[in-house]
Amino acid sequence: MAALNSEAVLTSTLEPESVASELAASVLFAAFAALALLALALDALAALSAALVRLALLLFALSLLLLSLAELLLP
């Protein structure tokens, strides 16, 4: 049985159509993987942007609070 398998491997040839098809499938897979990584990076960037907006709003609210306290305490 092993002799038949090794003989089949030795006598088989790769057809250009199958090689091109495998290459196209590999390229498409790599492109989709790159798009998935890009989507993850954009999602992380959006999360970072949202966190920065929240931080800016928090700092603005704190500055308004400090301003109102300063107006109350200073004559």
N, C-alpha and C positions, 0 to 999 in steps of 0.2 A: 504494500500500500504506500509506503514511504517512497518507493522508487517511482510509482506513478505520479505522486505529488511533485517530486523534484523534476521529473521529466516534463510535466505540464508547465512548471515554472520556467524551465529552460527553453521550451518550444513556444511559449506564448510571446506575442509581440504586442506592443502598445499601439493602439490606433490613434492617429492624430486627433480624431474627433473626441475620443475619450479624454485625451490629455488636455485639449482645449476646454472641454466641459469641466474637468476637475479644476483647472486653473481659474476659470470664470467663477466657479463656486467658491473657491478659496478667496478670490478678490472680493466677491460680494460679502462673504462672511467677515472679512477684515474691515470692509467699509461699514457694515452694520455695527461691528464692535467699536469702531472709531466713533460712530454716531452715538452709541450708547454712552461711551466715555465723555463725549462732549455734552450730552444731556445731563450727566451726573455733575460735571463741572459747572454747568450753568445753574443747576439746582443749588449747588453749594454757594455759588456767587449770589443767587437770589436770597438765600438764607442769611448770608453775611450782610447783604444790603438791608434786609429787613431789621436785623439786629442793630445796625448802625443808625437807622432811622429811629428805632425805639430809644437808643441811647441819646440821640440828639433831642428827642422830645422830653426825655427825663431830665437832661441838663437844662433845657429851656424852662421846664416847670420848676426846677430847683433855683434857677436864677430869678424867676418871678417871686418865689417864696422868700429868698434872701433880700430882694429889693423891697418887698412889702415889710419885712421885719426891720430893715434898715430905716424905712420911713417911719415906722412906729417908735423905734428906739432913739433915733437921732432927732434932736429938736429942730 
